[in-house]
Amino acid sequence: MSKYQYEDAIKQLQETGAIGLVDLKSLPYDDLVELFEEIKVWCLYANGKSDKLPKESKKKKKKKKD
């Protein structure tokens, strides 16, 4: 079984519109902080439309560019 990560959480939010506490608990701290920041932006600026959620972590995008 693979480890639950940021991309998994985003996919779950897009599909169901919800994420469970057990899933949140299993996220690494850095991914959890980033996910909460994205959810705040998503709720404020995207009116909660799930297709507006970023598919990939910004942190991982920065690593790819370096």
C-alpha positions in Angstrom: 0.0 0.0 0.0 1.4 3.4 -1.0 1.7 6.4 1.3 -1.2 8.9 1.2 0.2 12.2 -0.2 -0.8 15.6 -1.5 -1.9 14.4 -4.9 -4.1 11.7 -3.4 -5.8 14.3 -1.2 -6.4 16.6 -4.1 -7.8 13.8 -6.2 -10.1 12.8 -3.4 -11.4 16.3 -2.9 -12.0 16.6 -6.6 -14.0 13.4 -6.8 -15.9 13.5 -3.6 -15.6 17.1 -2.3 -14.6 15.8 1.1 -11.6 14.4 2.9 -11.6 12.3 6.0 -9.8 13.0 9.2 -7.9 9.7 9.0 -6.6 10.7 5.6 -5.6 14.1 6.9 -3.8 12.5 9.8 -1.7 10.3 7.4 -0.5 13.2 5.3 3.1 14.4 6.0 3.1 17.8 7.8 4.5 19.8 4.8 1.8 18.4 2.5 -0.9 19.1 5.1 0.1 22.7 5.5 0.3 23.1 1.7 -3.1 21.4 1.3 -4.8 23.7 3.8 -3.3 26.8 2.1 -4.6 25.6 -1.3 -8.1 24.9 0.2 -8.2 28.4 1.5 -7.3 29.9 -1.8 -9.7 27.5 -3.6 -12.6 28.5 -1.4 -11.9 32.2 -1.7 -11.1 32.6 -5.4 -12.5 29.6 -7.2 -15.9 29.5 -5.5 -15.2 25.9 -4.4 -15.1 24.5 -8.0 -13.2 21.3 -7.7 -11.7 21.6 -11.2 -9.8 24.7 -10.0 -7.8 22.8 -7.4 -4.1 22.4 -8.4 -3.3 18.9 -9.5 0.3 19.0 -8.3 2.0 20.3 -5.3 3.7 23.7 -5.7 6.6 22.4 -3.6 7.2 19.6 -6.1 6.9 21.9 -9.0 9.7 24.0 -7.6 11.9 20.9 -7.2 11.3 19.9 -10.9 12.4 23.4 -12.0 15.7 23.3 -10.0 
